[in-house]
Amino acid sequence: MANTTRDAAVDDGPKDAAGFFDRFLLRGAPRELWMIFAIHLVGYVSYMIMNWTFVLWLSYDLGYSDEKAGLWVALWSALMTLVTVFVGSLTDAIGIRKALLLSMVICIVTRCFMTFASARWMVLGLGMIPVAIGEALGTPAMVAATRRYSRTSQRSVSFSYFYASMNVGILIAGFMFDFIRRRVGEPVGHWSLPLFDITLTTYQTVFLVSLIFQCGLFPILYWGMREGVEATDQGVRIVPGQSRYPHESFLRALAFSLRDTYQETVRIFTGLFTQPGFYKFLGFLALAAMVRLIFVHMNYTYPKFGIRELGPGAPVGTLYNINAFMIIFLVPIVGVLSRKVSAYKMVTVGSSIAAASVFIMTLPPAWFQGVADLEYVRWLAHHGLGLTGEVNPWYVMIFYFIVVLSFGEAIYSPRLYEYAAAIAPKGQEGSYMSLSYLPFFLAKLGVATFSGVLLSRYCPETGPRSSGTLWLIIALTTTICPAGLIAFRRWIRVKEAGRAE
C-alpha cells in the first residue's frame, strides 16, 4: 500500500473548519473517507435489491407461505444483527480494511449460490443464511471508518454524507428492483443468461444484479484503500500495519495472528461491560430500535402489502424512492445546520415525526380518493409511476406517509450512528457500533417473524383485507421510541464528546 516506507506520515490539512461550504466539502479529509461513501453507496444497491427480494423469492421460487417466509427472513435478519453485535471487536482487532475485504469475499461467494443454485438446502444453507455474516461484517467497519477518517469538526457532516450515500444506493436499488420485475415478469418470469445455458427466475435475476454490484466493489477496496489511515485535528496520519511475526513462515504467522485476533477481540468485547456509560447507551438504543423497526417493515411487509393492494408489478420500489430522494438532500443540510445540537435531542425530535408518519397508513383510503382524482395527481401517477386509468388512493397515502417519514428520518437516523461513535472510547468505535445492534437484534427478531403473520391475517393474497389494522399495529409500536426517550432522558442519556449540552 502507499507510504509503506515509513512508520508514520502526517499530511497537513486545514487546522479548523473554515466555513459553511468547507464543512460540506470536507476539506482535508483523506481519500479513504470518500471511498467509504462510494463503497457504502454501491454496497447498499447490492444489499437493498437483495433484501427487498427475499420475501418474494421465498414465496414464489421456494414455495413458502407468508408465515414460513417470514420465519426465514426473521432468522436471516436476526442472524445478521447478532453477528454485527460481535464483529465490531473483530474490526477493532484486525483493522478496517481487512474487515471490509473479508466481508466482501463472503458476500460475493454466497450471492453466487443464491443466484445460480436451485436446491433449497444449498440456496438457504450456503447462500441466504451465510450472506448475513458477510453483510454484518461490513457495517461496523464502515461506521468506524467514517469516524476514523474524519476530524472532529467534520464528524456530523461525515455521518450525514455516510447516511446520504446509503440513500443514493436505495434510490438506485428502487428503480432497478421495479425495472427487473417488470422486464422479466412477476412473479414467475424467466430470463436466459446470454452466452450461457442458464435460465434464471425473476428473483434470481435480481440476485444476479446484486452480485454484479458487489463484485464491482472489490477493486476499489483492494487497490484504493490504504492501511492505517487516521484523520486527526492536526492532519492525516498514516501508520501502516506491520507483521507481528516477520521471521515465521506464512502458515505459522497466520495461525499466530488468528490466535492474537481472537484474544484481542475477547478482551475488547468483555471490557465494554465494565464501562458504566455503556449500559445507559444500550437503554437508549433499546428505545431507538422501536422506531427503526419501521424500516424492517418497509423491507419485509411493505413489498407484499404494496403488490397485493396495488397489483402485480406495482412500482413499490419507485414509491419508496421518494424517501431516498429526500434523504439525499435533507441529511447533509440537517447535518450542517444541527451540528451543535446533541444527538440525543435530534433523535428524540426525529423519531417523534417518524412515528407519527405511520398513522397516515391507518386512515380509511376513501378519505384520499378526492386527492387521487385530482388532474395533476393523475398526471404524476401516469407519467411518473407508469400507471394507467384511475389512481388507487393507497398511492396517495403511501406518498404522504413516506414524505413525513423522510423528514423524521433525516433528523434522527444519522445521529444514531454519530451517538455511538461520539461516546465510544478511542480504538473501540467498531465495538460500540456493533454492540449498538444488540437491542435492535431482539426487536428485529420479533418484528421480522411477526411480519408474515400480519400479512397473512390482515393483508392476504386472496380474500378480504384490513391493511389499516396492519399499519396501526406498526404505528403503535413505533411510538414507544419518542415516548421513552422523553420519559427516561435523565437516566439513559450519555455525555457526547464535543457537545456542550
Buried (B, 14 or more C-beta within 10 A) or exposed (E): BEBEEEEEBEEEBBEEBEEEEBBBEBBBBBBBBBBBBBBBBBBBBBBBBBBBBBBBBBBBBBEBBBBBBBBBBBBBBBBBBBBBBBBBBBBBBBBBBBBBBBBBBBBBBBBBBBBBBEEEEEBBEBBBBBBBBBBBBBBBBBBBBBBBBBBBBBBBBBBBBBBBBBBBBBBBBBBBBBBBBBEBBBBEBEBEBEEEEEEBBBBBBBBBBBBEBBBEBBEBBEEBBBBBBBBEEEBBBBBBEEEEBEEBEEEEBEEBBEEBBEEBBEEBBEBBEEBEEBEBBBBBBBBBBBBBBBBBBBBBBBBBBBBBBBEEBBBBBBBBBBBBBBBBEBBBEBBBEBBEBBBBBBBBBBBBBBBBBBBBBBBEBEEBBEBBEEEEBBEBBEEEBEBEEEBBBBBBBBBBBBBBBBBBBBBBBBBBBBBBBBBBBEEBBBBBBBBBBBBBBBBBBBBBBBBBBBBBBBBBEEEEBEBBBBBBBBBEBBBBBBBBBEEBEEEBBBEBEEBEE
